[in-house]
Amino acid sequence: MNRTFVITCLAPLALAAIPSLHAATSAFIRPTIAYVAPEADGYDDAGYIGVSAGVATGPTGQHEFSAEIGATGWEFDDRIGAQRVKGEEVYAPILASYRYYAQPADAKVRFFFGPSLGFTAASYEVEVSGPGLFQKDDSAEVLLTVAGNVGVDIRFNEKLSLNIGYRYLYIDSGETELLGVDVDFEESKAHVISAGLNIRF
């Protein structure tokens, strides 16, 4: 994916919200859990845990800007003949997001949509063992990450609301070295269903 194209497409969305920044703002924190369904073969569905923090602004609180960090991962344990191969992959997205809420802040249910852009810190660990053999190695890299988000926010009161959303996540391809071998990782895509608790200040 062309990185310049991604940034060019997202810039107008952020710029559109600038005129409303003089309006009242409210800060929030949003702990989130999610169900991750990768499109790649060989990967089971996994859990995700993360947290976002940011501000909502605009005449009706319709513009939300946030920063998010979280983590998900997979473990592998296979045998190739007499050798045992164990591996672990951990992905920690660090994203900046913009959301537009179609309804005002005091609505019972609000529909939202918007993009996310940032990076994923990916770490890999592999261990090979067998008769007279033991090797272990690890590596890490940072990968461009883009996502599209839609969902609803269900208001309990002024301070609390339940955020339920869907995210389509794209992580760029990468290359690393494990056990002296260059390993190419293809781009990753996943469907993410999330639930978060908005706590406003």
C-alpha positions as CSV (number, residue, x, y, z in Angstrom):
1,M,0.0,0.0,0.0
2,N,1.3,3.5,-0.9
3,R,2.0,5.2,2.4
4,T,1.8,8.7,0.9
5,F,-1.7,7.8,-0.5
6,V,-2.8,6.7,3.0
7,I,-1.7,9.9,4.7
8,T,-3.1,12.1,1.9
9,C,-6.5,10.5,2.3
10,L,-6.6,10.9,6.1
11,A,-5.4,14.5,6.2
12,P,-8.7,16.1,5.0
13,L,-10.6,14.2,7.7
14,A,-8.5,15.7,10.5
15,L,-8.4,19.2,8.9
16,A,-12.2,19.2,8.6
17,A,-12.4,19.1,12.4
18,I,-10.1,22.0,13.1
19,P,-12.7,24.7,12.9
20,S,-14.6,23.1,15.8
21,L,-11.6,22.9,18.1
22,H,-12.5,26.1,19.8
23,A,-15.7,24.4,21.1
24,A,-15.9,22.8,24.5
25,T,-13.8,19.6,24.8
26,S,-14.1,16.6,27.2
27,A,-11.3,14.1,27.9
28,F,-11.8,10.4,28.1
29,I,-10.1,7.1,28.6
30,R,-11.3,3.9,27.1
31,P,-10.1,0.4,28.2
32,T,-11.0,-2.1,25.5
33,I,-11.1,-5.8,24.9
34,A,-11.5,-7.3,21.4
35,Y,-11.9,-10.5,19.4
36,V,-9.4,-10.7,16.5
37,A,-10.0,-12.8,13.4
38,P,-7.0,-12.8,11.1
39,E,-7.4,-13.5,7.4
40,A,-4.1,-15.3,7.1
41,D,-4.0,-19.2,7.0
42,G,-2.5,-20.8,10.1
43,Y,-3.6,-18.2,12.6
44,D,-6.5,-18.9,15.0
45,D,-8.7,-16.2,16.3
46,A,-7.2,-14.3,19.3
47,G,-8.0,-11.9,22.0
48,Y,-6.8,-8.3,22.3
49,I,-6.6,-5.9,25.2
50,G,-5.8,-2.2,24.9
51,V,-6.5,1.3,26.0
52,S,-7.3,4.6,24.3
53,A,-7.2,8.2,25.6
54,G,-8.2,11.4,24.0
55,V,-10.6,14.2,23.6
56,A,-14.1,14.8,22.1
57,T,-14.8,18.3,20.7
58,G,-17.2,20.2,18.5
59,P,-20.6,21.8,19.1
60,T,-22.2,18.5,19.8
61,G,-19.1,16.5,20.7
62,Q,-19.0,14.9,17.3
63,H,-15.3,14.9,16.7
64,E,-13.1,12.5,18.7
65,F,-9.3,12.4,18.6
66,S,-7.5,9.6,20.4
67,A,-4.3,7.6,20.9
68,E,-4.4,3.9,21.4
69,I,-2.0,1.1,22.4
70,G,-2.8,-2.6,22.8
71,A,-1.5,-6.1,22.3
72,T,-2.4,-9.4,20.8
73,G,-0.4,-12.5,20.0
74,W,-0.1,-16.1,18.8
75,E,1.9,-19.1,20.0
76,F,3.0,-22.1,17.9
77,D,4.3,-25.5,19.0
78,D,5.0,-28.0,16.2
79,R,7.1,-31.1,15.6
80,I,9.2,-31.7,12.5
81,G,10.5,-35.3,12.9
82,A,12.4,-35.4,16.2
83,Q,12.7,-31.7,16.4
84,R,10.3,-29.4,18.3
85,V,9.7,-25.9,17.0
86,K,8.1,-23.4,19.4
87,G,7.3,-19.8,18.4
88,E,5.6,-16.7,19.6
89,E,4.4,-13.6,17.8
90,V,3.2,-10.5,19.7
91,Y,1.7,-7.4,18.0
92,A,1.3,-4.1,19.8
93,P,-0.5,-1.5,17.7
94,I,0.1,2.2,18.5
95,L,-2.5,4.2,16.6
96,A,-3.9,7.7,16.3
97,S,-7.6,7.7,15.5
98,Y,-10.3,10.1,14.4
99,R,-14.0,9.3,14.9
100,Y,-17.0,11.2,13.7
101,Y,-20.2,10.7,15.8
102,A,-23.4,11.3,13.9
103,Q,-25.5,12.0,17.0
104,P,-24.9,14.7,19.7
105,A,-23.1,13.8,22.9
106,D,-26.3,13.5,25.0
107,A,-28.0,11.0,22.7
108,K,-28.7,7.5,24.1
109,V,-27.1,5.8,21.1
110,R,-24.5,7.3,18.8
111,F,-23.2,5.9,15.5
112,F,-19.5,6.5,14.7
113,F,-17.0,5.9,11.9
114,G,-13.5,7.0,11.2
115,P,-9.9,5.9,10.4
116,S,-6.8,5.0,12.4
117,L,-3.2,5.3,11.4
118,G,0.0,4.4,13.1
119,F,2.5,1.6,13.7
120,T,2.6,-1.9,15.1
121,A,5.5,-3.1,17.2
122,A,5.9,-6.7,16.2
123,S,8.1,-9.1,18.2
124,Y,9.0,-12.7,17.2
125,E,10.6,-15.5,19.2
126,V,11.5,-19.0,18.0
127,E,13.0,-22.0,19.8
128,V,14.2,-25.2,18.1
129,S,15.0,-28.3,20.3
130,G,15.7,-32.0,19.7
131,P,18.3,-34.7,20.3
132,G,21.6,-32.8,20.7
133,L,20.0,-29.5,19.5
134,F,18.8,-26.3,21.1
135,Q,18.6,-23.0,19.4
136,K,16.7,-19.9,20.4
137,D,16.4,-16.4,18.8
138,D,14.2,-13.4,18.8
139,S,13.7,-10.2,16.8
140,A,11.4,-7.1,16.5
141,E,10.3,-4.6,13.9
142,V,7.9,-1.7,13.4
143,L,5.2,-1.9,10.7
144,L,2.9,0.7,9.2
145,T,-0.7,0.1,10.3
146,V,-4.0,1.4,9.0
147,A,-7.6,0.7,10.1
148,G,-11.2,1.7,9.4
149,N,-13.6,1.8,12.3
150,V,-17.4,1.8,12.7
151,G,-19.7,1.2,15.6
152,V,-22.1,2.5,18.2
153,D,-21.7,4.1,21.6
154,I,-24.4,3.4,24.2
155,R,-24.7,6.1,26.9
156,F,-25.3,5.2,30.5
157,N,-24.8,8.7,32.0
158,E,-22.6,11.8,31.6
159,K,-19.5,9.9,32.6
160,L,-19.9,6.4,31.3
161,S,-20.8,4.8,28.0
162,L,-20.3,1.4,26.3
163,N,-18.5,1.5,23.0
164,I,-19.1,-1.5,20.6
165,G,-17.3,-1.5,17.3
166,Y,-15.9,-3.2,14.2
167,R,-12.4,-2.6,12.8
168,Y,-10.8,-3.7,9.6
169,L,-7.1,-3.8,10.4
170,Y,-4.2,-3.7,7.9
171,I,-0.5,-4.2,8.9
172,D,2.2,-3.7,6.3
173,S,4.5,-6.5,5.2
174,G,7.9,-6.8,6.9
175,E,11.3,-8.6,7.0
176,T,13.3,-9.8,9.9
177,E,16.0,-12.4,10.7
178,L,15.6,-15.4,12.9
179,L,18.2,-18.1,13.5
180,G,20.4,-16.5,10.8
181,V,17.7,-16.8,8.2
182,D,15.9,-13.9,6.5
183,V,12.2,-14.2,7.0
184,D,9.6,-12.3,5.0
185,F,6.2,-11.6,6.5
186,E,3.3,-10.8,4.2
187,E,0.9,-8.0,4.9
188,S,-1.6,-8.9,7.6
189,K,-5.3,-8.2,7.6
190,A,-7.8,-8.9,10.4
191,H,-11.4,-8.3,11.4
192,V,-11.7,-7.0,15.0
193,I,-14.9,-6.8,17.1
194,S,-14.3,-4.7,20.2
195,A,-16.1,-3.5,23.4
196,G,-14.8,-0.6,25.4
197,L,-15.9,1.4,28.4
198,N,-15.7,5.2,27.8
199,I,-14.9,7.0,31.1
200,R,-15.2,10.8,30.6
201,F,-13.6,13.5,32.8
